[in-house]
Amino acid sequence: MYANITLIQIENENCYKNEYTNCISAVEFPEVTAWDKALYLMNEIEMQYEHVWFIEDDVFLFDESALLNIDAAYESSHLLSAFHHINRETDTNSWNNWWNHWVNIVHKLELPWAHSMVCACRLSRTMLDEVVKYKNKKGALCFIEAMFNTIALHKGLIVDNPPELSTIHWRANWDINEINPTNLYHPMKNISEHKIIRDNFSL
């Protein structure tokens, strides 16, 4: 459909065999999801990239220039995410959406913990290598909304929160007439709205 987009299919068995599982099973998704497959792809097959953007389908992205501008401003960052909240205590009740998420990483990640929305995020090769080390040690991955930020925190990696990602939320209602094309937006689940926004800006 799009000449510059390559669609990739990865069998679940490849992820099970290589221990790429449990990225979002904490929120009642299967053990292997698109996230596990994406990390498998970028860590086992396509390892040549210094930075990799991971963007879910209900994130609005105006065009690639939004990513290129962020890349230029944060060349040295190991993790770019919407925010970087740190929990240095054993309190497991401070991260609640519709249920408590900290309990999903007890005994999987050591304190201090950190989390963020990561439905649009960028990981460096160094960051990805640390994810692989965690997987090899634990025999699986864990909830990505804590795994990326916590590993970065433990390893002293550079975490930045560009203002362009400040419009990444768990729940929000966006006015499509007030979209800033330099930002990424989540959630925007009506994919037809993505095209409407782009067409209106291109007039």
Residue pairs with C-beta under 8 A, 6 or more apart in sequence:
8 41
10 37
10 40
10 41
12 32
14 20
14 37
14 40
15 21
15 32
15 36
15 37
15 40
16 31
16 32
18 40
18 44
19 135
19 136
19 139
19 140
19 141
20 32
20 36
20 37
20 39
20 40
20 43
20 135
20 141
21 31
21 32
21 36
21 140
21 141
22 31
22 36
22 140
22 141
22 142
22 143
23 33
23 35
23 36
23 39
23 141
23 142
23 143
23 144
23 147
24 33
24 35
24 143
24 144
25 31
25 33
25 143
26 101
26 104
26 105
26 142
26 143
27 101
27 143
35 54
35 144
36 141
38 54
39 128
39 131
39 141
42 49
42 52
42 128
43 128
43 129
43 131
43 132
47 125
49 125
50 124
50 125
51 71
51 122
51 123
51 124
51 125
52 122
52 123
52 125
52 128
53 67
53 120
53 121
53 122
54 118
54 120
54 121
54 122
54 123
55 61
55 119
55 120
55 184
56 119
56 120
56 186
57 191
58 119
58 186
58 187
58 188
58 189
58 191
59 119
59 120
59 168
59 184
59 185
59 186
59 187
59 188
60 174
60 179
60 184
60 185
60 186
60 188
60 193
60 194
60 197
61 67
61 120
61 184
62 179
62 181
62 182
62 197
62 198
62 201
63 181
63 198
66 164
66 181
66 182
66 183
66 184
67 122
69 164
69 182
70 80
70 122
70 162
70 164
70 165
71 122
73 162
74 80
74 122
74 160
74 162
76 158
77 122
77 124
77 158
77 159
77 160
78 123
78 124
78 126
78 127
78 152
78 157
78 158
78 159
79 121
79 122
79 123
79 124
79 127
79 148
79 149
79 152
79 157
79 158
79 159
79 160
80 121
80 122
80 159
80 160
80 161
80 162
80 165
81 116
81 117
81 118
81 121
81 148
81 149
81 159
81 161
81 165
82 116
82 117
82 118
82 120
82 121
82 161
82 165
82 166
82 168
82 169
83 116
83 117
83 161
84 114
84 116
84 149
84 153
84 159
84 161
85 95
85 114
85 115
85 116
85 149
86 112
86 113
86 114
86 153
87 94
87 95
87 102
87 111
87 112
87 113
87 114
87 115
88 111
88 112
89 111
90 111
91 102
92 100
92 102
92 103
92 106
93 100
93 102
94 102
95 101
95 102
95 115
97 170
101 115
101 143
101 145
101 146
102 113
102 146
104 142
104 143
104 146
105 113
105 142
105 143
105 146
105 147
105 150
108 138
108 142
109 142
109 146
109 147
109 150
109 151
110 154
112 150
112 153
113 146
113 150
113 153
114 146
114 149
114 150
114 152
114 153
114 159
115 145
115 146
115 149
115 150
116 145
116 148
116 149
116 161
117 145
117 168
117 169
117 170
117 186
118 144
118 145
118 148
118 149
119 168
119 186
119 187
120 165
120 168
120 184
120 186
121 148
121 165
123 131
123 148
124 157
126 157
127 148
127 151
127 152
127 157
130 151
130 152
130 155
130 157
131 141
131 147
131 148
131 151
134 141
134 147
134 151
135 141
141 147
149 159
151 157
152 158
152 159
153 159
163 183
164 182
164 183
164 184
165 183
165 184
166 183
167 174
167 180
167 183
167 184
167 185
167 186
168 184
168 185
168 186
169 186
169 187
170 187
171 187
172 185
172 186
172 187
174 185
174 188
176 193
176 196
176 197
177 200
179 185
179 197
181 201
188 194
